[in-house]
Structures are given as C-alpha cells and as structure tokens.
Amino acid sequence: MARGVLTDEVKKVSEELFGYEFNKTQLRLLPYMMYTLMDCENLKREHINQEDKVELEKWEDAKEIYSPMEHFMISSSFYDAMCKILKIAYCGDALIKE
C-alpha cells in the first residue's frame, strides 16, 4: 500500500472518529502536525497554504486544536484519533501483525 493515500479505510475510520470523511488536505496535514507537536513547535506559516489554513480553522473552531501558529495545542481526543489515522495511512504495511 502506498503511504499517505486517502483510501476507503482512511475515509471510513475518519468518519467514525471525527464524524466526517477526511479529504487529502486534512490527511496531508496530520504528519506535519504530529512532527511539530513532538518537537514542541508551532506550525510555520511558510509551510501552510490557503487550503491548509481553511482546514486548521475548522479544527480550531471545533476546539480540537488551539493556536497552531502561536502556541500549538490539541485536544487529547484529537491526538488519539490523529494517531489512528496516521497508523492506517502511513504505517499499514510496516506494522507487525498481532
């Protein structure tokens, strides 16, 4: 499976976890968001395009993320859901079958 592809499984799981199917922009933002969180950084304006800003504003309005450009924080439930989506979309073939 190709990494970072918006598959039917990703759409299904995002619907279950977030209440809507992810689009490509949302899926593409997650690894960058995870990277910046792990490094205790904020999202950098030069790495964000207009489509990204629209999606970030939706998540901020829903109180899932806070101030991504100034003091980036996310809700615990958003973090957990983000990890599940990233696992499916980016790590699927690399996971040891249990």
C-alpha angles and dihedrals in degrees: 000000000000117000121250096014119148096235129177088256092054090049092049095048093045088052090052095045103035103022094245140061114265120239126215093264093055093047092048092051095056099074091048091048091049091048093052092046092052090051093045090239137131125245110270117236092220089060095050124080129195094269090052091051091054092053093044090051090053091053091045091050088051089053091241094120133023131213098334094185099043113025106359115209133155135196118260091240091052090050092051092048091045090054091052093050092046091049092055098039100040110019105035099114094037096058120104109239111243 
